[in-house]
């Protein structure tokens, strides 16, 4: 099998951003949270020097996308993580998180992310990868929806 590759992209080209955003808008959690393809495409195509975006590729096929903001709360924040439907359940997400952990270990003490409270499958996945729930934030992204802040400790905090 062709190896998985993470390709850093500062922004996605408008056509690529639109195509990916169309798929994301039909997936959870973006569907329930009410994100439109247009708003997702704008976010994918807008430069942000604090955000590192990676296309998840195998051969020439895009399997998903991960975007990481660093620094963020003594760590790195996984701002967007999507494995496209045809690639889910094949170990892609686990491999990507493992690579992110390797990349940020030694540079920062934590990996952070938010998971929607209704997205039980994603929460179980993150827990299996070593993330623990820190707290619930109601109405952060959408009215009536909770987000759960999760953290994976990459190294112990230095003693005072």
C-alpha positions in Angstrom: 0.0 0.0 0.0 1.2 3.5 -0.8 2.4 5.3 2.3 0.4 8.1 3.9 1.7 11.6 3.3 1.0 14.9 5.1 1.5 17.8 2.7 1.8 21.2 4.3 -0.2 23.9 2.4 -0.4 27.5 3.6 -3.8 27.8 1.9 -5.8 25.6 -0.4 -6.4 26.8 -4.0 -10.0 28.1 -4.4 -11.2 25.0 -6.4 -9.6 22.6 -4.0 -10.9 24.4 -1.0 -14.4 24.5 -2.5 -14.4 20.7 -3.3 -13.1 19.8 0.1 -15.6 22.2 1.8 -18.5 20.6 0.0 -17.6 17.2 1.5 -17.0 18.6 5.0 -20.3 20.5 5.0 -22.1 17.1 4.6 -20.0 15.4 7.4 -20.3 15.5 11.2 -19.7 17.7 13.1 -19.9 20.5 10.5 -23.4 19.3 9.3 -25.0 19.5 12.7 -23.2 22.7 13.6 -24.6 24.4 10.5 -21.4 25.2 8.7 -22.0 26.0 5.0 -19.6 24.9 2.3 -19.0 28.6 1.5 -17.8 29.4 5.0 -15.6 26.3 5.2 -14.1 27.1 1.8 -13.3 30.6 2.9 -11.5 29.3 6.0 -9.5 26.8 4.0 -8.5 29.4 1.4 -7.6 32.3 3.8 -4.0 32.8 4.8 -3.3 32.5 8.6 0.3 32.6 9.7 -0.5 30.9 13.0 -2.1 27.9 11.3 -0.4 24.9 9.7 -2.6 23.0 7.3 -1.8 19.6 6.0 -3.6 17.6 3.3 -3.7 13.9 4.1 -2.7 12.1 0.9 -2.1 8.6 -0.3 -0.7 8.6 -3.8 -2.6 11.4 -5.5 -5.8 10.9 -3.5 -6.8 13.4 -0.8 -8.0 11.4 2.3 -8.6 14.4 4.6 -7.2 17.5 6.2 -5.7 18.5 9.5 -5.0 22.1 10.6 -2.9 22.9 13.7 -2.5 26.2 15.5 0.7 26.7 17.5 1.4 28.0 19.9 -1.9 27.7 21.9 -2.2 27.3 25.7 1.3 25.8 26.2 0.7 23.5 23.3 -0.6 23.0 19.8 -4.4 23.1 19.0 -5.8 20.8 16.4 -8.3 23.2 14.9 -9.6 21.0 12.2 -9.3 17.3 11.7 -11.2 15.5 9.0 -10.8 12.1 7.4 -13.0 11.8 4.4 -15.8 9.2 4.6 -14.2 6.7 2.1 -11.0 6.6 4.2 -12.5 6.3 7.7 -12.0 3.2 9.7 -8.7 2.4 8.0 -6.2 3.7 10.6 -5.7 7.1 8.8 -6.8 9.2 11.8 -4.6 7.2 14.2 -1.6 7.5 11.9 -2.1 11.3 11.5 -2.4 11.9 15.2 0.7 9.8 15.8 2.6 11.9 13.3 1.4 15.1 14.9 2.4 13.9 18.3 5.9 13.1 17.0 6.1 16.5 15.3 5.1 18.5 18.4 6.8 16.4 21.2 9.8 18.3 22.4 8.4 21.5 21.0 5.4 21.8 23.2 3.8 20.1 26.2 0.3 19.5 25.0 -1.9 18.7 22.1 -5.4 20.2 22.4 -8.6 19.8 20.5 -12.4 20.4 20.8 -14.9 17.7 20.0 -18.6 18.3 19.8 -20.6 16.8 22.6 -23.0 15.0 20.2 -20.0 13.4 18.4 -19.6 10.3 20.6 -17.6 8.3 18.0 -15.0 11.1 17.6 -14.7 11.5 21.4 -14.1 7.7 21.8 -11.5 7.9 19.0 -9.6 10.7 20.7 -9.8 9.0 24.1 -8.3 5.8 22.5 -5.4 8.1 21.2 -4.7 9.3 24.8 -6.7 12.5 24.9 -8.6 13.3 28.1 -11.6 15.6 28.6 -10.7 18.8 30.4 -14.1 20.5 30.4 -17.4 21.2 28.6 -17.9 24.5 26.9 -21.6 25.2 26.2 -22.8 27.2 23.1 -19.2 27.8 21.9 -19.7 27.0 18.3 -23.4 26.7 18.0 -26.3 27.6 20.3 -27.5 24.5 22.2 -24.4 22.5 21.4 -21.5 21.6 23.8 -17.9 21.4 22.9 -15.5 19.3 25.0 -12.0 20.5 25.4 -9.6 17.6 25.3 -5.8 17.4 25.9 -3.0 15.0 25.4 0.0 15.7 27.5 3.2 15.3 25.6 5.5 16.1 28.4 5.2 17.0 32.1 5.2 20.7 33.0 8.5 21.9 34.5 8.6 22.2 38.3 8.3 25.8 39.6 
